[in-house]
Amino acid sequence: MFQTANWSCLQIVSTNFKKDTLTQQLLNWTIILTLIFAFTFCNEQVKTGTPKDKQIVGGQSKIIKNNFLPDLVEEFKFVQCGLQDKKGNMWFGTAGNGIYVFDGNSFLNFTHKSFVNFSLKEDLNHNDILCCMEDKNSNIWFGTRRGLIRYKPSKDRAESKDFTLFLIPQNTISGSTRTRLPYTFQSGDNFVWSILQDKSGKIWFGTSKGIYIHDPSADYDQDGPLFRRFFDSNSLINNNNLQLIDISVMLQDKNGNIWLSSAWHKGEGAVRYDGKSLVNFDTDSTYSFRSIIERKNGDLLFLSPFNGLYSYDGKTFSNLNEKIGIKSDTLISMIEDKNGKLWFGHISDNIKNGGDGGLWHFDGKSLKLFTTKDGLSHNHVMCMVEDKDGNIWFGTRNTGLCSYDGKTFIDYSDK
């Protein structure tokens, strides 16, 4: 069904630059290091830094933008999702620059020309990576605006042949007969907004056409993974006729409930699936949530880009904006770190000058704001990932990426 594309055009950022480019880079680095030194000397609250000096082999010490979409200005390119895999590598998905993987030493960049089955549709753009998830078999799944990408590692270092592209609707089977359903390609029907692997091992995909499920233990044929529609079940109870379109966040809590929501205005609120039925909750007429996390105490936090932060204790939803001291319409990302502290990322409208947002840290009593003045890559913070060492990585606007170890921000961005 698929054809294999010529993936020899893998865009791995190389150190083999021409001499004039190298000279310019050295000059740029001299200026950057001088500015960072001056800034660090003047700032006594939070130190900033640069990636540690290491021998770089086959990659770059920073994210190098590939400018694959020249018509899309940098202000509208993001690092918008990330994870740390079981081997310790850091993976980041971007809007416009594809996938970056960092092995602790250097970054490699993979774009749509890297992926097997690219010839599926010549004008497909797979460089807008919306979400990512590592499954129990160490495969990493990436959702894009034009399909699903699976990375299946074959060696310690990622290679182009490890990536394969799939269209979910084109590989959908009937839940009862397990036969392929007819499919006709339509523009916009392959957005994959979110991915979750539940405790049973099944993988859920939130798409522009609803929820699909893949069972790695059974759903395969000679062409690859197969998918089933979530609503293709006679036993599902859906009294409110929920559609679950464009689900952008999913989480399974410690009790096994799966929570789903869309970040868009047309969302259906906070939706809970208990294994039998779907129920959605009316939280101050808030129908859209950008992030859901489960705290160490068992409470759930729901972050709305329009109405702020809500908590759910198993019985009641409560708005926390006033208690914490945050505005209701300025936040887009959040995480709880290993110490139980909360981090909130701002939406920033002032895109050209770093914005007027920033990064809030809440220790349970008070808020502290970090901005570009403290070393943050940009004040519009799209995603957050905590690694095994407790460092927190922040993906921002302008394809920005930095990490924070509790004292120092290290910027990995190509300014």
C-alpha atoms as a printed R data frame, in Angstrom:
    type eleno elety resid chain resno       x      y      z
1   ATOM     1    CA   MET     A     1   0.000  0.000  0.000
2   ATOM     2    CA   PHE     A     2   2.801  2.398  0.792
3   ATOM     3    CA   GLN     A     3   5.890  3.123 -1.203
4   ATOM     4    CA   THR     A     4   9.260  3.706  0.348
5   ATOM     5    CA   ALA     A     5  10.653  7.169 -0.172
6   ATOM     6    CA   ASN     A     6  14.233  8.136 -0.844
7   ATOM     7    CA   TRP     A     7  15.299  9.052  2.661
8   ATOM     8    CA   SER     A     8  18.907  9.728  1.722
9   ATOM     9    CA   CYS     A     9  18.117 13.440  2.092
10  ATOM    10    CA   LEU     A    10  18.126 13.144  5.877
11  ATOM    11    CA   GLN     A    11  18.700 16.573  7.300
12  ATOM    12    CA   ILE     A    12  21.161 15.920 10.099
13  ATOM    13    CA   VAL     A    13  22.816 19.114 11.171
14  ATOM    14    CA   SER     A    14  26.490 18.688 10.373
15  ATOM    15    CA   THR     A    15  29.621 20.333 11.554
16  ATOM    16    CA   ASN     A    16  31.113 20.205  8.067
17  ATOM    17    CA   PHE     A    17  30.550 23.868  7.249
18  ATOM    18    CA   LYS     A    18  32.460 25.940  4.742
19  ATOM    19    CA   LYS     A    19  35.291 27.975  6.134
20  ATOM    20    CA   ASP     A    20  33.519 31.304  5.780
21  ATOM    21    CA   THR     A    21  30.500 29.938  7.661
22  ATOM    22    CA   LEU     A    22  32.757 28.579 10.387
23  ATOM    23    CA   THR     A    23  34.474 31.937 10.727
24  ATOM    24    CA   GLN     A    24  31.126 33.683 11.037
25  ATOM    25    CA   GLN     A    25  30.013 31.111 13.607
26  ATOM    26    CA   LEU     A    26  33.104 31.665 15.707
27  ATOM    27    CA   LEU     A    27  32.483 35.397 15.580
28  ATOM    28    CA   ASN     A    28  28.847 34.892 16.572
29  ATOM    29    CA   TRP     A    29  29.825 32.597 19.432
30  ATOM    30    CA   THR     A    30  32.341 35.155 20.677
31  ATOM    31    CA   ILE     A    31  29.632 37.807 20.770
32  ATOM    32    CA   ILE     A    32  27.102 35.461 22.394
33  ATOM    33    CA   LEU     A    33  29.515 34.277 25.076
34  ATOM    34    CA   THR     A    34  30.529 37.852 25.812
35  ATOM    35    CA   LEU     A    35  26.891 38.900 26.242
36  ATOM    36    CA   ILE     A    36  26.099 35.871 28.399
37  ATOM    37    CA   PHE     A    37  29.117 36.565 30.604
38  ATOM    38    CA   ALA     A    38  28.063 40.185 31.029
39  ATOM    39    CA   PHE     A    39  24.483 39.174 31.790
40  ATOM    40    CA   THR     A    40  25.541 36.530 34.312
41  ATOM    41    CA   PHE     A    41  27.861 38.960 36.044
42  ATOM    42    CA   CYS     A    42  25.029 41.480 36.432
43  ATOM    43    CA   ASN     A    43  22.323 39.009 37.489
44  ATOM    44    CA   GLU     A    44  22.619 37.708 41.041
45  ATOM    45    CA   GLN     A    45  19.261 35.884 41.209
46  ATOM    46    CA   VAL     A    46  19.568 33.258 38.493
47  ATOM    47    CA   LYS     A    47  22.676 32.315 36.577
48  ATOM    48    CA   THR     A    48  22.559 31.556 32.882
49  ATOM    49    CA   GLY     A    49  24.817 29.291 30.904
50  ATOM    50    CA   THR     A    50  25.586 27.663 27.606
51  ATOM    51    CA   PRO     A    51  25.877 23.990 26.659
52  ATOM    52    CA   LYS     A    52  28.969 22.415 28.179
53  ATOM    53    CA   ASP     A    53  31.981 22.103 25.918
54  ATOM    54    CA   LYS     A    54  32.067 18.594 24.481
55  ATOM    55    CA   GLN     A    55  33.363 16.989 21.360
56  ATOM    56    CA   ILE     A    56  30.456 17.130 18.915
57  ATOM    57    CA   VAL     A    57  30.245 14.189 16.530
58  ATOM    58    CA   GLY     A    58  27.621 14.171 13.755
59  ATOM    59    CA   GLY     A    59  25.478 16.916 15.236
60  ATOM    60    CA   GLN     A    60  25.363 20.340 16.844
61  ATOM    61    CA   SER     A    61  25.529 21.558 20.418
62  ATOM    62    CA   LYS     A    62  22.409 23.660 19.832
63  ATOM    63    CA   ILE     A    63  19.197 23.450 17.876
64  ATOM    64    CA   ILE     A    64  20.027 24.668 14.376
65  ATOM    65    CA   LYS     A    65  16.912 25.842 12.537
66  ATOM    66    CA   ASN     A    66  16.563 24.265  9.123
67  ATOM    67    CA   ASN     A    67  14.258 26.982  7.727
68  ATOM    68    CA   PHE     A    68  12.395 24.359  5.767
69  ATOM    69    CA   LEU     A    69   9.309 26.608  5.683
70  ATOM    70    CA   PRO     A    70  10.736 30.003  4.661
71  ATOM    71    CA   ASP     A    71   7.270 31.572  4.402
72  ATOM    72    CA   LEU     A    72   6.575 30.833  8.069
73  ATOM    73    CA   VAL     A    73   8.275 33.500 10.169
74  ATOM    74    CA   GLU     A    74  10.343 32.335 13.142
75  ATOM    75    CA   GLU     A    75   7.990 33.954 15.671
76  ATOM    76    CA   PHE     A    76   5.387 31.340 14.768
77  ATOM    77    CA   LYS     A    77   7.676 28.335 15.087
78  ATOM    78    CA   PHE     A    78   7.694 26.555 18.446
79  ATOM    79    CA   VAL     A    79   9.258 23.732 20.379
80  ATOM    80    CA   GLN     A    80   5.874 22.380 21.393
81  ATOM    81    CA   CYS     A    81   6.322 18.868 22.795
82  ATOM    82    CA   GLY     A    82   9.059 16.720 24.281
83  ATOM    83    CA   LEU     A    83  10.015 13.627 26.258
84  ATOM    84    CA   GLN     A    84  12.993 11.718 27.641
85  ATOM    85    CA   ASP     A    85  13.213  8.160 26.354
86  ATOM    86    CA   LYS     A    86  14.245  5.091 28.320
87  ATOM    87    CA   LYS     A    87  17.865  5.502 27.174
88  ATOM    88    CA   GLY     A    88  18.013  9.072 28.451
89  ATOM    89    CA   ASN     A    89  17.812 10.843 25.079
90  ATOM    90    CA   MET     A    90  15.740 14.025 24.936
91  ATOM    91    CA   TRP     A    91  13.269 14.336 22.048
92  ATOM    92    CA   PHE     A    92  11.564 17.550 20.967
93  ATOM    93    CA   GLY     A    93   8.862 18.181 18.389
94  ATOM    94    CA   THR     A    94   8.617 21.577 16.738
95  ATOM    95    CA   ALA     A    95   6.263 23.637 14.625
96  ATOM    96    CA   GLY     A    96   8.100 23.955 11.331
97  ATOM    97    CA   ASN     A    97  11.500 22.418 12.080
98  ATOM    98    CA   GLY     A    98  10.641 18.743 12.525
99  ATOM    99    CA   ILE     A    99  12.106 16.536 15.263
100 ATOM   100    CA   TYR     A   100  15.258 17.069 17.324
101 ATOM   101    CA   VAL     A   101  16.948 14.430 19.467
102 ATOM   102    CA   PHE     A   102  19.626 15.270 22.044
103 ATOM   103    CA   ASP     A   103  21.858 12.501 23.383
104 ATOM   104    CA   GLY     A   104  23.485 14.652 26.064
105 ATOM   105    CA   ASN     A   105  26.212 15.657 23.660
106 ATOM   106    CA   SER     A   106  24.666 16.924 20.432
107 ATOM   107    CA   PHE     A   107  21.414 17.440 18.538
108 ATOM   108    CA   LEU     A   108  20.279 15.640 15.404
109 ATOM   109    CA   ASN     A   109  17.459 17.056 13.291
110 ATOM   110    CA   PHE     A   110  14.976 14.953 11.318
111 ATOM   111    CA   THR     A   111  12.515 16.569  8.901
112 ATOM   112    CA   HIS     A   112   9.756 15.258  6.667
113 ATOM   113    CA   LYS     A   113  12.265 14.270  3.979
114 ATOM   114    CA   SER     A   114  13.765 11.823  6.479
115 ATOM   115    CA   PHE     A   115  10.691  9.655  6.802
116 ATOM   116    CA   VAL     A   116   9.887  6.419  5.051
117 ATOM   117    CA   ASN     A   117   6.668  6.649  2.944
118 ATOM   118    CA   PHE     A   118   7.176 10.342  2.291
119 ATOM   119    CA   SER     A   119   6.165  9.697 -1.332
120 ATOM   120    CA   LEU     A   120   2.680  8.952 -0.020
121 ATOM   121    CA   LYS     A   121   1.808 12.547 -0.862
122 ATOM   122    CA   GLU     A   122   4.399 14.872 -2.338
123 ATOM   123    CA   ASP     A   123   3.022 18.038 -0.777
124 ATOM   124    CA   LEU     A   124   2.666 16.624  2.750
125 ATOM   125    CA   ASN     A   125   4.471 18.599  5.417
126 ATOM   126    CA   HIS     A   126   5.391 16.533  8.464
127 ATOM   127    CA   ASN     A   127   7.525 19.181 10.135
128 ATOM   128    CA   ASP     A   128   4.764 20.355 12.473
129 ATOM   129    CA   ILE     A   129   5.107 17.876 15.351
130 ATOM   130    CA   LEU     A   130   2.114 18.289 17.670
131 ATOM   131    CA   CYS     A   131   2.733 15.581 20.278
132 ATOM   132    CA   CYS     A   132   4.978 12.643 21.161
133 ATOM   133    CA   MET     A   133   4.902  9.546 23.366
134 ATOM   134    CA   GLU     A   134   7.237  6.602 24.021
135 ATOM   135    CA   ASP     A   135   5.433  3.285 24.320
136 ATOM   136    CA   LYS     A   136   6.321  0.278 26.457
137 ATOM   137    CA   ASN     A   137   8.304 -1.242 23.572
138 ATOM   138    CA   SER     A   138  10.526  1.856 23.271
139 ATOM   139    CA   ASN     A   139   8.878  3.024 20.043
140 ATOM   140    CA   ILE     A   140   8.277  6.768 19.931
141 ATOM   141    CA   TRP     A   141   5.104  8.020 18.263
142 ATOM   142    CA   PHE     A   142   4.794 11.552 16.899
143 ATOM   143    CA   GLY     A   143   1.531 13.210 15.936
144 ATOM   144    CA   THR     A   144   1.593 15.760 13.098
145 ATOM   145    CA   ARG     A   145  -0.864 17.815 11.090
146 ATOM   146    CA   ARG     A   146  -0.574 15.317  8.265
147 ATOM   147    CA   GLY     A   147  -0.361 11.906  9.878
148 ATOM   148    CA   LEU     A   148   1.431  9.753 12.421
149 ATOM   149    CA   ILE     A   149   5.157  9.050 12.614
150 ATOM   150    CA   ARG     A   150   6.601  6.038 14.432
151 ATOM   151    CA   TYR     A   151  10.251  5.878 15.439
152 ATOM   152    CA   LYS     A   152  11.370  2.284 15.931
153 ATOM   153    CA   PRO     A   153  14.973  2.273 17.167
154 ATOM   154    CA   SER     A   154  17.417 -0.077 15.476
155 ATOM   155    CA   LYS     A   155  20.667  1.272 16.939
156 ATOM   156    CA   ASP     A   156  21.766  3.477 19.802
157 ATOM   157    CA   ARG     A   157  21.751  6.505 17.504
158 ATOM   158    CA   ALA     A   158  18.614  7.495 15.569
159 ATOM   159    CA   GLU     A   159  18.702  6.999 11.804
160 ATOM   160    CA   SER     A   160  16.352  7.989  9.009
161 ATOM   161    CA   LYS     A   161  15.305  4.403  8.322
162 ATOM   162    CA   ASP     A   162  13.892  4.165 11.848
163 ATOM   163    CA   PHE     A   163  11.041  6.610 11.045
164 ATOM   164    CA   THR     A   164   7.852  5.560  9.257
165 ATOM   165    CA   LEU     A   165   4.764  7.594  8.373
166 ATOM   166    CA   PHE     A   166   1.185  6.309  8.669
167 ATOM   167    CA   LEU     A   167  -2.219  7.808  7.994
168 ATOM   168    CA   ILE     A   168  -4.631  6.622 10.672
169 ATOM   169    CA   PRO     A   169  -7.943  6.789  8.707
170 ATOM   170    CA   GLN     A   170  -6.343  4.900  5.824
171 ATOM   171    CA   ASN     A   171  -5.397  2.055  8.181
172 ATOM   172    CA   THR     A   172  -8.610  1.797 10.189
173 ATOM   173    CA   ILE     A   173 -10.415 -1.504 10.685
174 ATOM   174    CA   SER     A   174 -13.868 -2.422 11.898
175 ATOM   175    CA   GLY     A   175 -13.947 -3.357 15.564
176 ATOM   176    CA   SER     A   176 -16.272 -6.298 14.911
177 ATOM   177    CA   THR     A   177 -15.127 -7.729 11.567
178 ATOM   178    CA   ARG     A   178 -11.512 -6.469 11.704
179 ATOM   179    CA   THR     A   179 -11.697 -5.640  7.995
180 ATOM   180    CA   ARG     A   180 -10.360 -2.390  6.553
181 ATOM   181    CA   LEU     A   181 -12.826  0.445  6.293
182 ATOM   182    CA   PRO     A   182 -13.029  2.366  2.988
183 ATOM   183    CA   TYR     A   183 -11.043  5.583  2.911
184 ATOM   184    CA   THR     A   184 -10.704  8.564  0.596
185 ATOM   185    CA   PHE     A   185  -7.980 11.096  1.316
186 ATOM   186    CA   GLN     A   186  -9.283 14.485  2.462
187 ATOM   187    CA   SER     A   187  -7.219 17.496  3.444
188 ATOM   188    CA   GLY     A   188  -7.202 18.039  7.199
189 ATOM   189    CA   ASP     A   189  -8.356 14.572  8.244
190 ATOM   190    CA   ASN     A   190  -4.991 13.405  9.579
191 ATOM   191    CA   PHE     A   191  -4.252 15.851 12.406
192 ATOM   192    CA   VAL     A   192  -2.945 13.896 15.412
193 ATOM   193    CA   TRP     A   193  -3.131 16.155 18.466
194 ATOM   194    CA   SER     A   194  -2.411 13.796 21.373
195 ATOM   195    CA   ILE     A   195  -1.179 10.279 22.161
196 ATOM   196    CA   LEU     A   196  -1.599  8.117 25.279
197 ATOM   197    CA   GLN     A   197  -0.720  4.526 26.134
198 ATOM   198    CA   ASP     A   198  -3.070  3.180 28.780
199 ATOM   199    CA   LYS     A   199  -2.246  0.681 31.513
200 ATOM   200    CA   SER     A   200  -3.397 -2.245 29.359
201 ATOM   201    CA   GLY     A   201  -0.923 -1.283 26.622
202 ATOM   202    CA   LYS     A   202  -3.417  0.112 24.112
203 ATOM   203    CA   ILE     A   203  -2.399  3.367 22.428
204 ATOM   204    CA   TRP     A   204  -4.935  6.174 22.061
205 ATOM   205    CA   PHE     A   205  -4.741  8.890 19.418
206 ATOM   206    CA   GLY     A   206  -6.682 12.160 19.580
207 ATOM   207    CA   THR     A   207  -7.270 13.306 16.003
208 ATOM   208    CA   SER     A   208  -9.264 15.757 13.908
209 ATOM   209    CA   LYS     A   209 -11.686 12.887 13.220
210 ATOM   210    CA   GLY     A   210 -12.065 11.670 16.787
211 ATOM   211    CA   ILE     A   211 -10.352  9.064 18.975
212 ATOM   212    CA   TYR     A   212  -8.606  6.032 17.484
213 ATOM   213    CA   ILE     A   213  -7.055  3.100 19.370
214 ATOM   214    CA   HIS     A   214  -4.179  0.801 18.382
215 ATOM   215    CA   ASP     A   215  -3.532 -2.468 20.222
216 ATOM   216    CA   PRO     A   216   0.182 -3.326 19.715
217 ATOM   217    CA   SER     A   217  -0.483 -6.953 20.611
218 ATOM   218    CA   ALA     A   218  -3.033 -7.540 17.841
219 ATOM   219    CA   ASP     A   219  -3.601 -4.645 15.439
220 ATOM   220    CA   TYR     A   220  -1.090 -5.189 12.621
221 ATOM   221    CA   ASP     A   221  -0.974 -6.404  9.056
222 ATOM   222    CA   GLN     A   222   1.744 -6.545  6.391
223 ATOM   223    CA   ASP     A   223   1.591 -2.769  5.940
224 ATOM   224    CA   GLY     A   224   1.995 -1.851  9.601
225 ATOM   225    CA   PRO     A   225  -0.194 -0.845 12.549
226 ATOM   226    CA   LEU     A   226  -3.977 -0.842 12.325
227 ATOM   227    CA   PHE     A   227  -6.403  1.373 14.218
228 ATOM   228    CA   ARG     A   228  -9.963  1.147 15.512
229 ATOM   229    CA   ARG     A   229 -12.419  3.954 16.123
230 ATOM   230    CA   PHE     A   230 -13.135  4.498 19.800
231 ATOM   231    CA   PHE     A   231 -16.852  4.908 19.101
232 ATOM   232    CA   ASP     A   232 -16.942  1.610 17.159
233 ATOM   233    CA   SER     A   233 -18.199 -0.169 20.262
234 ATOM   234    CA   ASN     A   234 -21.747 -1.253 21.022
235 ATOM   235    CA   SER     A   235 -21.116 -1.319 24.774
236 ATOM   236    CA   LEU     A   236 -19.955  2.309 25.135
237 ATOM   237    CA   ILE     A   237 -22.341  4.541 27.111
238 ATOM   238    CA   ASN     A   238 -22.351  8.074 25.674
239 ATOM   239    CA   ASN     A   239 -25.518  9.718 26.972
240 ATOM   240    CA   ASN     A   240 -24.361 13.262 26.108
241 ATOM   241    CA   ASN     A   241 -23.495 12.298 22.527
242 ATOM   242    CA   LEU     A   242 -19.929 13.535 22.897
243 ATOM   243    CA   GLN     A   243 -17.886 13.631 19.683
244 ATOM   244    CA   LEU     A   244 -14.317 13.893 21.073
245 ATOM   245    CA   ILE     A   245 -13.056 15.849 18.079
246 ATOM   246    CA   ASP     A   246  -9.565 17.433 18.192
247 ATOM   247    CA   ILE     A   247  -8.718 16.014 21.623
248 ATOM   248    CA   SER     A   248  -5.395 17.698 22.414
249 ATOM   249    CA   VAL     A   249  -4.696 16.276 25.869
250 ATOM   250    CA   MET     A   250  -5.234 12.826 27.432
251 ATOM   251    CA   LEU     A   251  -4.263 11.402 30.813
252 ATOM   252    CA   GLN     A   252  -4.978  8.181 32.685
253 ATOM   253    CA   ASP     A   253  -5.219  8.703 36.429
254 ATOM   254    CA   LYS     A   254  -4.167  6.287 39.168
255 ATOM   255    CA   ASN     A   255  -7.709  4.865 39.308
256 ATOM   256    CA   GLY     A   256  -7.635  3.963 35.623
257 ATOM   257    CA   ASN     A   257  -9.956  6.722 34.419
258 ATOM   258    CA   ILE     A   258  -8.959  8.349 31.147
259 ATOM   259    CA   TRP     A   259  -9.431 12.108 30.957
260 ATOM   260    CA   LEU     A   260  -9.725 13.880 27.635
261 ATOM   261    CA   SER     A   261 -10.144 17.469 26.498
262 ATOM   262    CA   SER     A   262  -9.657 19.779 23.549
263 ATOM   263    CA   ALA     A   263  -7.743 23.049 23.762
264 ATOM   264    CA   TRP     A   264 -10.102 24.770 21.339
265 ATOM   265    CA   HIS     A   265 -13.238 26.851 21.951
266 ATOM   266    CA   LYS     A   266 -15.377 24.065 20.497
267 ATOM   267    CA   GLY     A   267 -14.258 21.656 23.221
268 ATOM   268    CA   GLU     A   268 -16.622 19.535 25.282
269 ATOM   269    CA   GLY     A   269 -15.051 20.276 28.649
270 ATOM   270    CA   ALA     A   270 -13.267 17.844 30.928
271 ATOM   271    CA   VAL     A   271 -14.329 14.380 29.757
272 ATOM   272    CA   ARG     A   272 -13.870 11.227 31.835
273 ATOM   273    CA   TYR     A   273 -13.973  7.662 30.520
274 ATOM   274    CA   ASP     A   274 -14.184  4.999 33.250
275 ATOM   275    CA   GLY     A   275 -13.950  2.010 30.931
276 ATOM   276    CA   LYS     A   276 -17.701  1.904 30.287
277 ATOM   277    CA   SER     A   277 -19.144  5.385 29.922
278 ATOM   278    CA   LEU     A   278 -18.238  8.936 28.938
279 ATOM   279    CA   VAL     A   279 -19.114 11.870 31.189
280 ATOM   280    CA   ASN     A   280 -18.201 15.522 30.735
281 ATOM   281    CA   PHE     A   281 -18.058 18.082 33.534
282 ATOM   282    CA   ASP     A   282 -19.274 21.676 33.503
283 ATOM   283    CA   THR     A   283 -16.515 23.710 35.148
284 ATOM   284    CA   ASP     A   284 -17.709 27.327 35.132
285 ATOM   285    CA   SER     A   285 -18.705 26.879 31.493
286 ATOM   286    CA   THR     A   286 -15.076 26.137 30.637
287 ATOM   287    CA   TYR     A   287 -15.037 23.793 27.671
288 ATOM   288    CA   SER     A   288 -11.366 23.783 26.680
289 ATOM   289    CA   PHE     A   289  -8.247 22.622 28.508
290 ATOM   290    CA   ARG     A   290  -4.674 22.727 27.248
291 ATOM   291    CA   SER     A   291  -3.047 20.526 29.904
292 ATOM   292    CA   ILE     A   292  -4.057 17.898 32.491
293 ATOM   293    CA   ILE     A   293  -1.704 16.520 35.149
294 ATOM   294    CA   GLU     A   294  -2.122 14.312 38.206
295 ATOM   295    CA   ARG     A   295  -0.382 15.627 41.298
296 ATOM   296    CA   LYS     A   296   1.480 13.465 43.758
297 ATOM   297    CA   ASN     A   297  -1.403 13.871 46.249
298 ATOM   298    CA   GLY     A   298  -3.841 12.437 43.682
299 ATOM   299    CA   ASP     A   299  -5.566 15.682 42.742
300 ATOM   300    CA   LEU     A   300  -5.953 16.491 39.067
301 ATOM   301    CA   LEU     A   301  -5.098 19.899 37.637
302 ATOM   302    CA   PHE     A   302  -6.736 21.211 34.465
303 ATOM   303    CA   LEU     A   303  -5.248 24.228 32.701
304 ATOM   304    CA   SER     A   304  -7.497 26.279 30.429
305 ATOM   305    CA   PRO     A   305  -5.944 28.813 28.015
306 ATOM   306    CA   PHE     A   306  -9.044 30.933 28.547
307 ATOM   307    CA   ASN     A   307 -10.070 30.550 32.212
308 ATOM   308    CA   GLY     A   308  -6.971 29.500 34.101
309 ATOM   309    CA   LEU     A   309  -6.366 26.646 36.538
310 ATOM   310    CA   TYR     A   310  -8.818 24.158 38.049
311 ATOM   311    CA   SER     A   311  -8.301 21.312 40.496
312 ATOM   312    CA   TYR     A   312 -10.367 18.157 40.895
313 ATOM   313    CA   ASP     A   313 -10.213 16.177 44.135
314 ATOM   314    CA   GLY     A   314 -12.388 13.295 42.972
315 ATOM   315    CA   LYS     A   315 -15.622 15.061 43.805
316 ATOM   316    CA   THR     A   316 -15.437 18.769 43.044
317 ATOM   317    CA   PHE     A   317 -13.802 21.126 40.546
318 ATOM   318    CA   SER     A   318 -12.354 24.324 42.038
319 ATOM   319    CA   ASN     A   319 -10.801 27.331 40.322
320 ATOM   320    CA   LEU     A   320  -7.324 28.103 41.746
321 ATOM   321    CA   ASN     A   321  -6.571 31.400 39.994
322 ATOM   322    CA   GLU     A   322  -7.189 33.611 42.995
323 ATOM   323    CA   LYS     A   323  -5.620 31.204 45.485
324 ATOM   324    CA   ILE     A   324  -2.365 30.984 43.532
325 ATOM   325    CA   GLY     A   325  -2.452 34.537 42.210
326 ATOM   326    CA   ILE     A   326  -2.390 33.899 38.466
327 ATOM   327    CA   LYS     A   327  -4.386 35.500 35.678
328 ATOM   328    CA   SER     A   328  -7.092 33.474 34.026
329 ATOM   329    CA   ASP     A   329  -6.164 33.865 30.367
330 ATOM   330    CA   THR     A   330  -2.374 33.881 30.172
331 ATOM   331    CA   LEU     A   331  -1.244 30.274 30.720
332 ATOM   332    CA   ILE     A   332  -0.656 27.516 28.174
333 ATOM   333    CA   SER     A   333   1.541 24.821 29.798
334 ATOM   334    CA   MET     A   334   2.257 23.320 33.223
335 ATOM   335    CA   ILE     A   335   4.186 20.622 35.031
336 ATOM   336    CA   GLU     A   336   4.689 19.372 38.594
337 ATOM   337    CA   ASP     A   337   8.355 18.681 39.283
338 ATOM   338    CA   LYS     A   338   9.753 15.838 41.385
339 ATOM   339    CA   ASN     A   339   9.677 18.087 44.469
340 ATOM   340    CA   GLY     A   340   5.951 18.744 44.084
341 ATOM   341    CA   LYS     A   341   6.401 22.327 42.872
342 ATOM   342    CA   LEU     A   342   4.330 23.694 39.997
343 ATOM   343    CA   TRP     A   343   5.516 25.476 36.863
344 ATOM   344    CA   PHE     A   344   3.264 27.459 34.528
345 ATOM   345    CA   GLY     A   345   4.152 28.711 31.063
346 ATOM   346    CA   HIS     A   346   2.777 31.990 29.731
347 ATOM   347    CA   ILE     A   347   1.206 32.854 26.425
348 ATOM   348    CA   SER     A   348   3.065 35.888 25.070
349 ATOM   349    CA   ASP     A   349   1.561 38.297 22.545
350 ATOM   350    CA   ASN     A   350   4.685 40.443 22.240
351 ATOM   351    CA   ILE     A   351   6.420 37.868 20.063
352 ATOM   352    CA   LYS     A   352   9.220 39.925 18.546
353 ATOM   353    CA   ASN     A   353  10.800 41.157 21.766
354 ATOM   354    CA   GLY     A   354  10.606 38.006 23.835
355 ATOM   355    CA   GLY     A   355   7.123 38.823 24.998
356 ATOM   356    CA   ASP     A   356   5.697 40.064 28.244
357 ATOM   357    CA   GLY     A   357   4.885 36.615 29.637
358 ATOM   358    CA   GLY     A   358   7.397 34.286 31.218
359 ATOM   359    CA   LEU     A   359   7.546 31.245 33.459
360 ATOM   360    CA   TRP     A   360   5.874 31.057 36.861
361 ATOM   361    CA   HIS     A   361   7.196 28.825 39.637
362 ATOM   362    CA   PHE     A   362   4.785 28.080 42.513
363 ATOM   363    CA   ASP     A   363   6.269 26.499 45.632
364 ATOM   364    CA   GLY     A   364   2.911 26.096 47.383
365 ATOM   365    CA   LYS     A   365   3.059 29.505 49.018
366 ATOM   366    CA   SER     A   366   4.292 32.091 46.559
367 ATOM   367    CA   LEU     A   367   4.930 32.709 42.876
368 ATOM   368    CA   LYS     A   368   8.237 33.567 41.257
369 ATOM   369    CA   LEU     A   369   8.487 34.791 37.681
370 ATOM   370    CA   PHE     A   370  11.361 33.887 35.329
371 ATOM   371    CA   THR     A   371  11.772 35.688 32.008
372 ATOM   372    CA   THR     A   372  14.321 36.106 29.227
373 ATOM   373    CA   LYS     A   373  16.200 38.405 31.608
374 ATOM   374    CA   ASP     A   374  16.878 35.338 33.747
375 ATOM   375    CA   GLY     A   375  17.956 33.159 30.822
376 ATOM   376    CA   LEU     A   376  14.646 31.809 29.518
377 ATOM   377    CA   SER     A   377  14.771 31.311 25.729
378 ATOM   378    CA   HIS     A   378  11.494 33.164 25.154
379 ATOM   379    CA   ASN     A   379   8.631 34.326 27.364
380 ATOM   380    CA   HIS     A   380   6.079 32.213 25.486
381 ATOM   381    CA   VAL     A   381   6.569 28.740 27.004
382 ATOM   382    CA   MET     A   382   4.823 25.989 25.037
383 ATOM   383    CA   CYS     A   383   5.993 22.788 26.737
384 ATOM   384    CA   MET     A   384   7.896 21.469 29.752
385 ATOM   385    CA   VAL     A   385   9.732 18.187 30.354
386 ATOM   386    CA   GLU     A   386  11.564 17.078 33.508
387 ATOM   387    CA   ASP     A   387  14.445 14.678 32.910
388 ATOM   388    CA   LYS     A   388  15.704 11.902 35.180
389 ATOM   389    CA   ASP     A   389  18.236 14.232 36.812
390 ATOM   390    CA   GLY     A   390  15.583 16.772 37.788
391 ATOM   391    CA   ASN     A   391  16.472 19.298 35.092
392 ATOM   392    CA   ILE     A   392  13.426 20.929 33.542
393 ATOM   393    CA   TRP     A   393  13.427 21.628 29.810
394 ATOM   394    CA   PHE     A   394  11.322 24.435 28.381
395 ATOM   395    CA   GLY     A   395  10.256 24.630 24.745
396 ATOM   396    CA   THR     A   396   9.323 28.114 23.592
397 ATOM   397    CA   ARG     A   397   8.379 30.308 20.669
398 ATOM   398    CA   ASN     A   398  11.063 31.049 18.034
399 ATOM   399    CA   THR     A   399  12.095 27.360 18.183
400 ATOM   400    CA   GLY     A   400  13.577 28.109 21.595
401 ATOM   401    CA   LEU     A   401  14.849 25.471 24.017
402 ATOM   402    CA   CYS     A   402  16.514 25.790 27.414
403 ATOM   403    CA   SER     A   403  16.991 23.713 30.553
404 ATOM   404    CA   TYR     A   404  16.999 24.714 34.219
405 ATOM   405    CA   ASP     A   405  18.780 22.790 36.991
406 ATOM   406    CA   GLY     A   406  17.430 24.853 39.882
407 ATOM   407    CA   LYS     A   407  20.170 27.475 39.597
408 ATOM   408    CA   THR     A   408  21.182 27.960 35.997
409 ATOM   409    CA   PHE     A   409  19.359 28.285 32.685
410 ATOM   410    CA   ILE     A   410  21.228 26.744 29.734
411 ATOM   411    CA   ASP     A   411  20.024 27.961 26.364
412 ATOM   412    CA   TYR     A   412  20.176 25.498 23.458
413 ATOM   413    CA   SER     A   413  18.539 27.848 20.956
414 ATOM   414    CA   ASP     A   414  19.907 29.027 17.640
415 ATOM   415    CA   LYS     A   415  19.423 32.767 18.006
